[in-house]
Amino acid sequence: MKHTYKTHGTCSTKIEFELDKDIVKNVVYTGGCSGNLQAIPRLVEGLTVSQVIEKCGGIKCGYKNTSCADQLATAVRIAYEQENEKNIT
């Protein structure tokens, strides 16, 4: 399922991605640093939600309390929880 997440506290403004069960695919950032935002999607492609959270969660960018990678970890966690909530009810 395709998801869109509006980022908070980063140069990027939006992250779009797909979840296939718990597999992260097709990550695309809007805005931000070109190099990082090309690298992150390549590095997380095919990882599970828990792997993305483990590898990207908690990373900070300079003086900020978050980063584009950390925002992706938050986005996939929220999307995964929402998808599974729908499947339960």
PyMOL Python script that loads the backbone (N, CA, C, O; Angstrom):
from pymol import cmd

cmd.read_pdbstr("""\
ATOM      1  N   MET A   1       0.842  -1.168   0.000  1.00  0.00           N
ATOM      2  CA  MET A   1       0.000   0.000   0.000  1.00  0.00           C
ATOM      3  C   MET A   1       0.892   1.238   0.000  1.00  0.00           C
ATOM      4  O   MET A   1       1.909   1.270   0.692  1.00  0.00           O
ATOM      5  N   LYS A   2       0.516   2.252  -0.770  1.00  0.00           N
ATOM      6  CA  LYS A   2       1.279   3.492  -0.871  1.00  0.00           C
ATOM      7  C   LYS A   2       0.937   4.422   0.292  1.00  0.00           C
ATOM      8  O   LYS A   2      -0.216   4.531   0.708  1.00  0.00           O
ATOM      9  N   HIS A   3       1.974   5.089   0.804  1.00  0.00           N
ATOM     10  CA  HIS A   3       1.814   6.012   1.924  1.00  0.00           C
ATOM     11  C   HIS A   3       2.541   7.312   1.630  1.00  0.00           C
ATOM     12  O   HIS A   3       3.538   7.334   0.907  1.00  0.00           O
ATOM     13  N   THR A   4       2.028   8.399   2.202  1.00  0.00           N
ATOM     14  CA  THR A   4       2.668   9.703   2.139  1.00  0.00           C
ATOM     15  C   THR A   4       2.768  10.238   3.555  1.00  0.00           C
ATOM     16  O   THR A   4       1.793  10.224   4.307  1.00  0.00           O
ATOM     17  N   TYR A   5       3.954  10.710   3.913  1.00  0.00           N
ATOM     18  CA  TYR A   5       4.195  11.235   5.255  1.00  0.00           C
ATOM     19  C   TYR A   5       4.765  12.642   5.141  1.00  0.00           C
ATOM     20  O   TYR A   5       5.767  12.856   4.460  1.00  0.00           O
ATOM     21  N   LYS A   6       4.127  13.600   5.807  1.00  0.00           N
ATOM     22  CA  LYS A   6       4.628  14.971   5.859  1.00  0.00           C
ATOM     23  C   LYS A   6       5.665  15.036   6.973  1.00  0.00           C
ATOM     24  O   LYS A   6       5.353  14.786   8.137  1.00  0.00           O
ATOM     25  N   THR A   7       6.895  15.371   6.612  1.00  0.00           N
ATOM     26  CA  THR A   7       7.982  15.363   7.579  1.00  0.00           C
ATOM     27  C   THR A   7       7.914  16.562   8.522  1.00  0.00           C
ATOM     28  O   THR A   7       7.245  17.557   8.243  1.00  0.00           O
ATOM     29  N   HIS A   8       8.616  16.443   9.633  1.00  0.00           N
ATOM     30  CA  HIS A   8       8.655  17.484  10.659  1.00  0.00           C
ATOM     31  C   HIS A   8      10.107  17.715  11.066  1.00  0.00           C
ATOM     32  O   HIS A   8      10.800  16.776  11.457  1.00  0.00           O
ATOM     33  N   GLY A   9      10.572  18.971  10.974  1.00  0.00           N
ATOM     34  CA  GLY A   9      11.897  19.326  11.455  1.00  0.00           C
ATOM     35  C   GLY A   9      13.042  18.978  10.518  1.00  0.00           C
ATOM     36  O   GLY A   9      14.192  18.925  10.954  1.00  0.00           O
ATOM     37  N   THR A  10      12.757  18.739   9.238  1.00  0.00           N
ATOM     38  CA  THR A  10      13.808  18.421   8.276  1.00  0.00           C
ATOM     39  C   THR A  10      13.686  19.301   7.038  1.00  0.00           C
ATOM     40  O   THR A  10      12.667  19.953   6.816  1.00  0.00           O
ATOM     41  N   CYS A  11      14.745  19.303   6.243  1.00  0.00           N
ATOM     42  CA  CYS A  11      14.719  20.050   4.979  1.00  0.00           C
ATOM     43  C   CYS A  11      13.755  19.405   3.987  1.00  0.00           C
ATOM     44  O   CYS A  11      13.089  20.098   3.217  1.00  0.00           O
ATOM     45  N   SER A  12      13.684  18.076   4.010  1.00  0.00           N
ATOM     46  CA  SER A  12      12.699  17.408   3.157  1.00  0.00           C
ATOM     47  C   SER A  12      11.307  17.703   3.715  1.00  0.00           C
ATOM     48  O   SER A  12      11.141  17.899   4.919  1.00  0.00           O
ATOM     49  N   THR A  13      10.326  17.731   2.841  1.00  0.00           N
ATOM     50  CA  THR A  13       8.971  18.085   3.264  1.00  0.00           C
ATOM     51  C   THR A  13       7.995  16.918   3.217  1.00  0.00           C
ATOM     52  O   THR A  13       6.929  16.963   3.831  1.00  0.00           O
ATOM     53  N   LYS A  14       8.368  15.871   2.483  1.00  0.00           N
ATOM     54  CA  LYS A  14       7.435  14.754   2.309  1.00  0.00           C
ATOM     55  C   LYS A  14       8.214  13.494   1.969  1.00  0.00           C
ATOM     56  O   LYS A  14       9.247  13.546   1.302  1.00  0.00           O
ATOM     57  N   ILE A  15       7.700  12.353   2.441  1.00  0.00           N
ATOM     58  CA  ILE A  15       8.253  11.050   2.072  1.00  0.00           C
ATOM     59  C   ILE A  15       7.099  10.205   1.545  1.00  0.00           C
ATOM     60  O   ILE A  15       6.060  10.079   2.194  1.00  0.00           O
ATOM     61  N   GLU A  16       7.292   9.635   0.377  1.00  0.00           N
ATOM     62  CA  GLU A  16       6.323   8.699  -0.179  1.00  0.00           C
ATOM     63  C   GLU A  16       6.994   7.330  -0.230  1.00  0.00           C
ATOM     64  O   GLU A  16       8.179   7.230  -0.547  1.00  0.00           O
ATOM     65  N   PHE A  17       6.248   6.288   0.078  1.00  0.00           N
ATOM     66  CA  PHE A  17       6.800   4.935   0.086  1.00  0.00           C
ATOM     67  C   PHE A  17       5.666   3.927   0.022  1.00  0.00           C
ATOM     68  O   PHE A  17       4.495   4.270   0.189  1.00  0.00           O
ATOM     69  N   GLU A  18       6.032   2.688  -0.222  1.00  0.00           N
ATOM     70  CA  GLU A  18       5.064   1.599  -0.227  1.00  0.00           C
ATOM     71  C   GLU A  18       5.456   0.576   0.822  1.00  0.00           C
ATOM     72  O   GLU A  18       6.636   0.359   1.095  1.00  0.00           O
ATOM     73  N   LEU A  19       4.447  -0.045   1.399  1.00  0.00           N
ATOM     74  CA  LEU A  19       4.656  -1.194   2.270  1.00  0.00           C
ATOM     75  C   LEU A  19       3.994  -2.399   1.630  1.00  0.00           C
ATOM     76  O   LEU A  19       2.822  -2.358   1.257  1.00  0.00           O
ATOM     77  N   ASP A  20       4.752  -3.461   1.511  1.00  0.00           N
ATOM     78  CA  ASP A  20       4.230  -4.747   1.051  1.00  0.00           C
ATOM     79  C   ASP A  20       4.327  -5.671   2.253  1.00  0.00           C
ATOM     80  O   ASP A  20       5.368  -6.278   2.504  1.00  0.00           O
ATOM     81  N   LYS A  21       3.234  -5.769   2.989  1.00  0.00           N
ATOM     82  CA  LYS A  21       3.220  -6.371   4.321  1.00  0.00           C
ATOM     83  C   LYS A  21       4.151  -5.545   5.206  1.00  0.00           C
ATOM     84  O   LYS A  21       3.794  -4.428   5.581  1.00  0.00           O
ATOM     85  N   ASP A  22       5.341  -6.059   5.555  1.00  0.00           N
ATOM     86  CA  ASP A  22       6.263  -5.249   6.363  1.00  0.00           C
ATOM     87  C   ASP A  22       7.541  -4.897   5.602  1.00  0.00           C
ATOM     88  O   ASP A  22       8.547  -4.538   6.213  1.00  0.00           O
ATOM     89  N   ILE A  23       7.505  -4.998   4.279  1.00  0.00           N
ATOM     90  CA  ILE A  23       8.665  -4.687   3.443  1.00  0.00           C
ATOM     91  C   ILE A  23       8.534  -3.269   2.873  1.00  0.00           C
ATOM     92  O   ILE A  23       7.502  -2.911   2.306  1.00  0.00           O
ATOM     93  N   VAL A  24       9.589  -2.474   3.031  1.00  0.00           N
ATOM     94  CA  VAL A  24       9.601  -1.085   2.567  1.00  0.00           C
ATOM     95  C   VAL A  24      10.100  -1.037   1.124  1.00  0.00           C
ATOM     96  O   VAL A  24      11.123  -1.629   0.782  1.00  0.00           O
ATOM     97  N   LYS A  25       9.345  -0.311   0.281  1.00  0.00           N
ATOM     98  CA  LYS A  25       9.686  -0.223  -1.141  1.00  0.00           C
ATOM     99  C   LYS A  25       9.442   1.185  -1.660  1.00  0.00           C
ATOM    100  O   LYS A  25       8.654   1.942  -1.094  1.00  0.00           O
ATOM    101  N   ASN A  26      10.131   1.527  -2.748  1.00  0.00           N
ATOM    102  CA  ASN A  26       9.873   2.735  -3.529  1.00  0.00           C
ATOM    103  C   ASN A  26       9.826   4.019  -2.699  1.00  0.00           C
ATOM    104  O   ASN A  26       8.879   4.797  -2.810  1.00  0.00           O
ATOM    105  N   VAL A  27      10.835   4.236  -1.880  1.00  0.00           N
ATOM    106  CA  VAL A  27      10.910   5.439  -1.052  1.00  0.00           C
ATOM    107  C   VAL A  27      11.323   6.629  -1.929  1.00  0.00           C
ATOM    108  O   VAL A  27      12.303   6.556  -2.670  1.00  0.00           O
ATOM    109  N   VAL A  28      10.562   7.723  -1.832  1.00  0.00           N
ATOM    110  CA  VAL A  28      10.857   8.946  -2.577  1.00  0.00           C
ATOM    111  C   VAL A  28      10.680  10.129  -1.626  1.00  0.00           C
ATOM    112  O   VAL A  28       9.631  10.287  -1.002  1.00  0.00           O
ATOM    113  N   TYR A  29      11.724  10.956  -1.527  1.00  0.00           N
ATOM    114  CA  TYR A  29      11.668  12.166  -0.718  1.00  0.00           C
ATOM    115  C   TYR A  29      11.373  13.363  -1.600  1.00  0.00           C
ATOM    116  O   TYR A  29      11.743  13.384  -2.774  1.00  0.00           O
ATOM    117  N   THR A  30      10.708  14.357  -1.038  1.00  0.00           N
ATOM    118  CA  THR A  30      10.529  15.655  -1.683  1.00  0.00           C
ATOM    119  C   THR A  30      11.321  16.670  -0.881  1.00  0.00           C
ATOM    120  O   THR A  30      11.123  16.805   0.327  1.00  0.00           O
ATOM    121  N   GLY A  31      12.218  17.387  -1.548  1.00  0.00           N
ATOM    122  CA  GLY A  31      13.057  18.368  -0.881  1.00  0.00           C
ATOM    123  C   GLY A  31      14.214  17.719  -0.158  1.00  0.00           C
ATOM    124  O   GLY A  31      14.303  16.494  -0.083  1.00  0.00           O
ATOM    125  N   GLY A  32      15.094  18.537   0.372  1.00  0.00           N
ATOM    126  CA  GLY A  32      16.216  18.035   1.144  1.00  0.00           C
ATOM    127  C   GLY A  32      17.494  17.923   0.345  1.00  0.00           C
ATOM    128  O   GLY A  32      17.565  18.388  -0.793  1.00  0.00           O
ATOM    129  N   CYS A  33      18.501  17.308   0.934  1.00  0.00           N
ATOM    130  CA  CYS A  33      19.830  17.161   0.333  1.00  0.00           C
ATOM    131  C   CYS A  33      19.824  16.023  -0.678  1.00  0.00           C
ATOM    132  O   CYS A  33      19.552  14.875  -0.328  1.00  0.00           O
ATOM    133  N   SER A  34      20.118  16.336  -1.900  1.00  0.00           N
ATOM    134  CA  SER A  34      20.008  15.382  -2.997  1.00  0.00           C
ATOM    135  C   SER A  34      20.766  14.077  -2.755  1.00  0.00           C
ATOM    136  O   SER A  34      20.210  12.996  -2.953  1.00  0.00           O
ATOM    137  N   GLY A  35      22.003  14.163  -2.337  1.00  0.00           N
ATOM    138  CA  GLY A  35      22.809  12.956  -2.148  1.00  0.00           C
ATOM    139  C   GLY A  35      22.228  12.020  -1.103  1.00  0.00           C
ATOM    140  O   GLY A  35      22.064  10.825  -1.350  1.00  0.00           O
ATOM    141  N   ASN A  36      21.917  12.569   0.068  1.00  0.00           N
ATOM    142  CA  ASN A  36      21.341  11.746   1.135  1.00  0.00           C
ATOM    143  C   ASN A  36      20.013  11.139   0.707  1.00  0.00           C
ATOM    144  O   ASN A  36      19.714   9.985   1.012  1.00  0.00           O
ATOM    145  N   LEU A  37      19.227  11.931   0.000  1.00  0.00           N
ATOM    146  CA  LEU A  37      17.881  11.468  -0.330  1.00  0.00           C
ATOM    147  C   LEU A  37      17.857  10.533  -1.529  1.00  0.00           C
ATOM    148  O   LEU A  37      16.815   9.959  -1.847  1.00  0.00           O
ATOM    149  N   GLN A  38      18.983  10.376  -2.191  1.00  0.00           N
ATOM    150  CA  GLN A  38      19.122   9.309  -3.173  1.00  0.00           C
ATOM    151  C   GLN A  38      19.658   8.051  -2.490  1.00  0.00           C
ATOM    152  O   GLN A  38      19.273   6.935  -2.838  1.00  0.00           O
ATOM    153  N   ALA A  39      20.547   8.242  -1.516  1.00  0.00           N
ATOM    154  CA  ALA A  39      21.174   7.107  -0.837  1.00  0.00           C
ATOM    155  C   ALA A  39      20.209   6.372   0.086  1.00  0.00           C
ATOM    156  O   ALA A  39      20.148   5.143   0.070  1.00  0.00           O
ATOM    157  N   ILE A  40      19.460   7.114   0.883  1.00  0.00           N
ATOM    158  CA  ILE A  40      18.573   6.467   1.865  1.00  0.00           C
ATOM    159  C   ILE A  40      17.609   5.495   1.194  1.00  0.00           C
ATOM    160  O   ILE A  40      17.512   4.354   1.646  1.00  0.00           O
ATOM    161  N   PRO A  41      16.889   5.884   0.139  1.00  0.00           N
ATOM    162  CA  PRO A  41      15.979   4.927  -0.493  1.00  0.00           C
ATOM    163  C   PRO A  41      16.680   3.659  -1.001  1.00  0.00           C
ATOM    164  O   PRO A  41      16.134   2.561  -0.895  1.00  0.00           O
ATOM    165  N   ARG A  42      17.873   3.812  -1.542  1.00  0.00           N
ATOM    166  CA  ARG A  42      18.605   2.638  -2.033  1.00  0.00           C
ATOM    167  C   ARG A  42      18.996   1.713  -0.892  1.00  0.00           C
ATOM    168  O   ARG A  42      18.955   0.490  -1.027  1.00  0.00           O
ATOM    169  N   LEU A  43      19.374   2.309   0.235  1.00  0.00           N
ATOM    170  CA  LEU A  43      19.831   1.508   1.369  1.00  0.00           C
ATOM    171  C   LEU A  43      18.699   0.779   2.081  1.00  0.00           C
ATOM    172  O   LEU A  43      18.916  -0.293   2.647  1.00  0.00           O
ATOM    173  N   VAL A  44      17.490   1.345   2.060  1.00  0.00           N
ATOM    174  CA  VAL A  44      16.383   0.724   2.797  1.00  0.00           C
ATOM    175  C   VAL A  44      15.474  -0.124   1.912  1.00  0.00           C
ATOM    176  O   VAL A  44      14.618  -0.844   2.426  1.00  0.00           O
ATOM    177  N   GLU A  45      15.643  -0.054   0.605  1.00  0.00           N
ATOM    178  CA  GLU A  45      14.795  -0.823  -0.311  1.00  0.00           C
ATOM    179  C   GLU A  45      14.834  -2.305   0.057  1.00  0.00           C
ATOM    180  O   GLU A  45      15.905  -2.908   0.118  1.00  0.00           O
ATOM    181  N   GLY A  46      13.670  -2.881   0.298  1.00  0.00           N
ATOM    182  CA  GLY A  46      13.567  -4.306   0.604  1.00  0.00           C
ATOM    183  C   GLY A  46      13.750  -4.677   2.060  1.00  0.00           C
ATOM    184  O   GLY A  46      13.599  -5.844   2.423  1.00  0.00           O
ATOM    185  N   LEU A  47      14.074  -3.703   2.905  1.00  0.00           N
ATOM    186  CA  LEU A  47      14.200  -3.986   4.341  1.00  0.00           C
ATOM    187  C   LEU A  47      12.823  -4.067   4.980  1.00  0.00           C
ATOM    188  O   LEU A  47      11.846  -3.551   4.438  1.00  0.00           O
ATOM    189  N   THR A  48      12.754  -4.714   6.127  1.00  0.00           N
ATOM    190  CA  THR A  48      11.507  -4.743   6.880  1.00  0.00           C
ATOM    191  C   THR A  48      11.341  -3.428   7.631  1.00  0.00           C
ATOM    192  O   THR A  48      12.291  -2.662   7.795  1.00  0.00           O
ATOM    193  N   VAL A  49      10.132  -3.186   8.076  1.00  0.00           N
ATOM    194  CA  VAL A  49       9.848  -1.994   8.869  1.00  0.00           C
ATOM    195  C   VAL A  49      10.751  -1.958  10.097  1.00  0.00           C
ATOM    196  O   VAL A  49      11.324  -0.913  10.408  1.00  0.00           O
ATOM    197  N   SER A  50      10.886  -3.073  10.792  1.00  0.00           N
ATOM    198  CA  SER A  50      11.712  -3.093  12.006  1.00  0.00           C
ATOM    199  C   SER A  50      13.184  -2.841  11.677  1.00  0.00           C
ATOM    200  O   SER A  50      13.883  -2.218  12.477  1.00  0.00           O
ATOM    201  N   GLN A  51      13.668  -3.299  10.541  1.00  0.00           N
ATOM    202  CA  GLN A  51      15.053  -3.029  10.159  1.00  0.00           C
ATOM    203  C   GLN A  51      15.266  -1.548   9.861  1.00  0.00           C
ATOM    204  O   GLN A  51      16.294  -0.984  10.234  1.00  0.00           O
ATOM    205  N   VAL A  52      14.307  -0.916   9.194  1.00  0.00           N
ATOM    206  CA  VAL A  52      14.417   0.514   8.903  1.00  0.00           C
ATOM    207  C   VAL A  52      14.411   1.314  10.205  1.00  0.00           C
ATOM    208  O   VAL A  52      15.199   2.245  10.372  1.00  0.00           O
ATOM    209  N   ILE A  53      13.523   0.948  11.119  1.00  0.00           N
ATOM    210  CA  ILE A  53      13.459   1.632  12.416  1.00  0.00           C
ATOM    211  C   ILE A  53      14.780   1.468  13.161  1.00  0.00           C
ATOM    212  O   ILE A  53      15.300   2.432  13.722  1.00  0.00           O
ATOM    213  N   GLU A  54      15.322   0.258  13.168  1.00  0.00           N
ATOM    214  CA  GLU A  54      16.577  -0.017  13.868  1.00  0.00           C
ATOM    215  C   GLU A  54      17.747   0.770  13.258  1.00  0.00           C
ATOM    216  O   GLU A  54      18.560   1.334  13.991  1.00  0.00           O
ATOM    217  N   LYS A  55      17.834   0.810  11.935  1.00  0.00           N
ATOM    218  CA  LYS A  55      18.968   1.435  11.263  1.00  0.00           C
ATOM    219  C   LYS A  55      18.849   2.957  11.167  1.00  0.00           C
ATOM    220  O   LYS A  55      19.863   3.653  11.213  1.00  0.00           O
ATOM    221  N   CYS A  56      17.635   3.480  11.035  1.00  0.00           N
ATOM    222  CA  CYS A  56      17.445   4.911  10.763  1.00  0.00           C
ATOM    223  C   CYS A  56      16.897   5.709  11.937  1.00  0.00           C
ATOM    224  O   CYS A  56      17.094   6.922  12.009  1.00  0.00           O
ATOM    225  N   GLY A  57      16.215   5.044  12.851  1.00  0.00           N
ATOM    226  CA  GLY A  57      15.602   5.740  13.973  1.00  0.00           C
ATOM    227  C   GLY A  57      16.635   6.365  14.888  1.00  0.00           C
ATOM    228  O   GLY A  57      17.657   5.751  15.192  1.00  0.00           O
ATOM    229  N   GLY A  58      16.370   7.584  15.326  1.00  0.00           N
ATOM    230  CA  GLY A  58      17.230   8.257  16.286  1.00  0.00           C
ATOM    231  C   GLY A  58      18.396   9.019  15.689  1.00  0.00           C
ATOM    232  O   GLY A  58      19.142   9.670  16.420  1.00  0.00           O
ATOM    233  N   ILE A  59      18.571   8.953  14.371  1.00  0.00           N
ATOM    234  CA  ILE A  59      19.655   9.713  13.737  1.00  0.00           C
ATOM    235  C   ILE A  59      19.287  11.193  13.734  1.00  0.00           C
ATOM    236  O   ILE A  59      18.165  11.565  13.387  1.00  0.00           O
ATOM    237  N   LYS A  60      20.232  12.021  14.120  1.00  0.00           N
ATOM    238  CA  LYS A  60      20.005  13.468  14.147  1.00  0.00           C
ATOM    239  C   LYS A  60      20.823  14.130  13.050  1.00  0.00           C
ATOM    240  O   LYS A  60      21.865  13.617  12.642  1.00  0.00           O
ATOM    241  N   CYS A  61      20.343  15.269  12.580  1.00  0.00           N
ATOM    242  CA  CYS A  61      21.035  16.044  11.546  1.00  0.00           C
ATOM    243  C   CYS A  61      21.498  17.357  12.170  1.00  0.00           C
ATOM    244  O   CYS A  61      20.693  18.249  12.436  1.00  0.00           O
ATOM    245  N   GLY A  62      22.796  17.460  12.396  1.00  0.00           N
ATOM    246  CA  GLY A  62      23.342  18.678  12.993  1.00  0.00           C
ATOM    247  C   GLY A  62      22.690  18.978  14.331  1.00  0.00           C
ATOM    248  O   GLY A  62      22.660  18.126  15.219  1.00  0.00           O
ATOM    249  N   TYR A  63      22.175  20.174  14.472  1.00  0.00           N
ATOM    250  CA  TYR A  63      21.551  20.618  15.718  1.00  0.00           C
ATOM    251  C   TYR A  63      20.096  20.180  15.849  1.00  0.00           C
ATOM    252  O   TYR A  63      19.486  20.368  16.902  1.00  0.00           O
ATOM    253  N   LYS A  64      19.538  19.601  14.797  1.00  0.00           N
ATOM    254  CA  LYS A  64      18.126  19.193  14.812  1.00  0.00           C
ATOM    255  C   LYS A  64      17.951  17.918  15.633  1.00  0.00           C
ATOM    256  O   LYS A  64      18.886  17.131  15.781  1.00  0.00           O
ATOM    257  N   ASN A  65      16.757  17.725  16.158  1.00  0.00           N
ATOM    258  CA  ASN A  65      16.461  16.528  16.942  1.00  0.00           C
ATOM    259  C   ASN A  65      16.047  15.348  16.080  1.00  0.00           C
ATOM    260  O   ASN A  65      15.715  14.285  16.606  1.00  0.00           O
ATOM    261  N   THR A  66      16.060  15.518  14.768  1.00  0.00           N
ATOM    262  CA  THR A  66      15.641  14.471  13.843  1.00  0.00           C
ATOM    263  C   THR A  66      16.475  14.593  12.573  1.00  0.00           C
ATOM    264  O   THR A  66      17.358  15.445  12.480  1.00  0.00           O
ATOM    265  N   SER A  67      16.193  13.748  11.610  1.00  0.00           N
ATOM    266  CA  SER A  67      16.858  13.775  10.309  1.00  0.00           C
ATOM    267  C   SER A  67      15.904  13.162   9.292  1.00  0.00           C
ATOM    268  O   SER A  67      14.842  12.653   9.648  1.00  0.00           O
ATOM    269  N   CYS A  68      16.291  13.218   8.036  1.00  0.00           N
ATOM    270  CA  CYS A  68      15.454  12.597   7.000  1.00  0.00           C
ATOM    271  C   CYS A  68      15.355  11.084   7.219  1.00  0.00           C
ATOM    272  O   CYS A  68      14.301  10.489   6.990  1.00  0.00           O
ATOM    273  N   ALA A  69      16.442  10.472   7.658  1.00  0.00           N
ATOM    274  CA  ALA A  69      16.418   9.036   7.949  1.00  0.00           C
ATOM    275  C   ALA A  69      15.505   8.738   9.145  1.00  0.00           C
ATOM    276  O   ALA A  69      14.713   7.796   9.104  1.00  0.00           O
ATOM    277  N   ASP A  70      15.617   9.534  10.197  1.00  0.00           N
ATOM    278  CA  ASP A  70      14.776   9.356  11.381  1.00  0.00           C
ATOM    279  C   ASP A  70      13.299   9.550  11.041  1.00  0.00           C
ATOM    280  O   ASP A  70      12.436   8.837  11.553  1.00  0.00           O
ATOM    281  N   GLN A  71      13.016  10.524  10.171  1.00  0.00           N
ATOM    282  CA  GLN A  71      11.628  10.751   9.758  1.00  0.00           C
ATOM    283  C   GLN A  71      11.092   9.552   8.967  1.00  0.00           C
ATOM    284  O   GLN A  71       9.912   9.219   9.074  1.00  0.00           O
ATOM    285  N   LEU A  72      11.947   8.910   8.181  1.00  0.00           N
ATOM    286  CA  LEU A  72      11.518   7.698   7.473  1.00  0.00           C
ATOM    287  C   LEU A  72      11.180   6.594   8.468  1.00  0.00           C
ATOM    288  O   LEU A  72      10.182   5.894   8.296  1.00  0.00           O
ATOM    289  N   ALA A  73      11.991   6.431   9.495  1.00  0.00           N
ATOM    290  CA  ALA A  73      11.717   5.419  10.523  1.00  0.00           C
ATOM    291  C   ALA A  73      10.360   5.679  11.171  1.00  0.00           C
ATOM    292  O   ALA A  73       9.580   4.749  11.379  1.00  0.00           O
ATOM    293  N   THR A  74      10.082   6.927  11.484  1.00  0.00           N
ATOM    294  CA  THR A  74       8.785   7.291  12.063  1.00  0.00           C
ATOM    295  C   THR A  74       7.656   7.012  11.077  1.00  0.00           C
ATOM    296  O   THR A  74       6.622   6.457  11.450  1.00  0.00           O
ATOM    297  N   ALA A  75       7.857   7.395   9.825  1.00  0.00           N
ATOM    298  CA  ALA A  75       6.823   7.231   8.802  1.00  0.00           C
ATOM    299  C   ALA A  75       6.455   5.769   8.582  1.00  0.00           C
ATOM    300  O   ALA A  75       5.274   5.428   8.520  1.00  0.00           O
ATOM    301  N   VAL A  76       7.460   4.904   8.463  1.00  0.00           N
ATOM    302  CA  VAL A  76       7.140   3.492   8.207  1.00  0.00           C
ATOM    303  C   VAL A  76       6.504   2.839   9.426  1.00  0.00           C
ATOM    304  O   VAL A  76       5.653   1.961   9.288  1.00  0.00           O
ATOM    305  N   ARG A  77       6.915   3.265  10.624  1.00  0.00           N
ATOM    306  CA  ARG A  77       6.297   2.713  11.842  1.00  0.00           C
ATOM    307  C   ARG A  77       4.817   3.069  11.899  1.00  0.00           C
ATOM    308  O   ARG A  77       3.971   2.206  12.132  1.00  0.00           O
ATOM    309  N   ILE A  78       4.510   4.350  11.683  1.00  0.00           N
ATOM    310  CA  ILE A  78       3.124   4.806  11.721  1.00  0.00           C
ATOM    311  C   ILE A  78       2.295   4.105  10.646  1.00  0.00           C
ATOM    312  O   ILE A  78       1.192   3.633  10.924  1.00  0.00           O
ATOM    313  N   ALA A  79       2.813   4.036   9.433  1.00  0.00           N
ATOM    314  CA  ALA A  79       2.088   3.399   8.329  1.00  0.00           C
ATOM    315  C   ALA A  79       1.833   1.925   8.625  1.00  0.00           C
ATOM    316  O   ALA A  79       0.734   1.422   8.390  1.00  0.00           O
ATOM    317  N   TYR A  80       2.842   1.238   9.137  1.00  0.00           N
ATOM    318  CA  TYR A  80       2.703  -0.181   9.461  1.00  0.00           C
ATOM    319  C   TYR A  80       1.643  -0.390  10.544  1.00  0.00           C
ATOM    320  O   TYR A  80       0.814  -1.296  10.451  1.00  0.00           O
ATOM    321  N   GLU A  81       1.682   0.458  11.569  1.00  0.00           N
ATOM    322  CA  GLU A  81       0.680   0.363  12.639  1.00  0.00           C
ATOM    323  C   GLU A  81      -0.721   0.629  12.095  1.00  0.00           C
ATOM    324  O   GLU A  81      -1.669  -0.066  12.461  1.00  0.00           O
ATOM    325  N   GLN A  82      -0.860   1.630  11.226  1.00  0.00           N
ATOM    326  CA  GLN A  82      -2.163   1.937  10.646  1.00  0.00           C
ATOM    327  C   GLN A  82      -2.679   0.803   9.777  1.00  0.00           C
ATOM    328  O   GLN A  82      -3.859   0.459   9.843  1.00  0.00           O
ATOM    329  N   GLU A  83      -1.813   0.223   8.969  1.00  0.00           N
ATOM    330  CA  GLU A  83      -2.227  -0.895   8.118  1.00  0.00           C
ATOM    331  C   GLU A  83      -2.683  -2.085   8.955  1.00  0.00           C
ATOM    332  O   GLU A  83      -3.688  -2.723   8.641  1.00  0.00           O
ATOM    333  N   ASN A  84      -1.947  -2.378  10.012  1.00  0.00           N
ATOM    334  CA  ASN A  84      -2.295  -3.529  10.840  1.00  0.00           C
ATOM    335  C   ASN A  84      -3.522  -3.260  11.692  1.00  0.00           C
ATOM    336  O   ASN A  84      -4.264  -4.189  12.014  1.00  0.00           O
ATOM    337  N   GLU A  85      -3.750  -2.008  12.064  1.00  0.00           N
ATOM    338  CA  GLU A  85      -4.957  -1.647  12.792  1.00  0.00           C
ATOM    339  C   GLU A  85      -6.187  -1.895  11.916  1.00  0.00           C
ATOM    340  O   GLU A  85      -7.203  -2.406  12.386  1.00  0.00           O
ATOM    341  N   LYS A  86      -6.082  -1.528  10.639  1.00  0.00           N
ATOM    342  CA  LYS A  86      -7.173  -1.746   9.693  1.00  0.00           C
ATOM    343  C   LYS A  86      -7.471  -3.220   9.517  1.00  0.00           C
ATOM    344  O   LYS A  86      -8.628  -3.616   9.382  1.00  0.00           O
ATOM    345  N   ASN A  87      -6.411  -4.044   9.518  1.00  0.00           N
ATOM    346  CA  ASN A  87      -6.581  -5.482   9.331  1.00  0.00           C
ATOM    347  C   ASN A  87      -7.209  -6.156  10.541  1.00  0.00           C
ATOM    348  O   ASN A  87      -7.818  -7.218  10.416  1.00  0.00           O
ATOM    349  N   ILE A  88      -7.063  -5.546  11.707  1.00  0.00           N
ATOM    350  CA  ILE A  88      -7.597  -6.128  12.935  1.00  0.00           C
ATOM    351  C   ILE A  88      -9.079  -5.809  13.087  1.00  0.00           C
ATOM    352  O   ILE A  88      -9.855  -6.662  13.518  1.00  0.00           O
ATOM    353  N   THR A  89      -9.477  -4.587  12.738  1.00  0.00           N
ATOM    354  CA  THR A  89     -10.867  -4.170  12.937  1.00  0.00           C
ATOM    355  C   THR A  89     -11.768  -4.584  11.813  1.00  0.00           C
ATOM    356  O   THR A  89     -12.966  -4.301  11.846  1.00  0.00           O
TER     357      THR A  89
END
""", "prot")
cmd.dss("prot")
cmd.show_as("cartoon", "prot")
cmd.util.cbc("prot")
cmd.orient("prot")
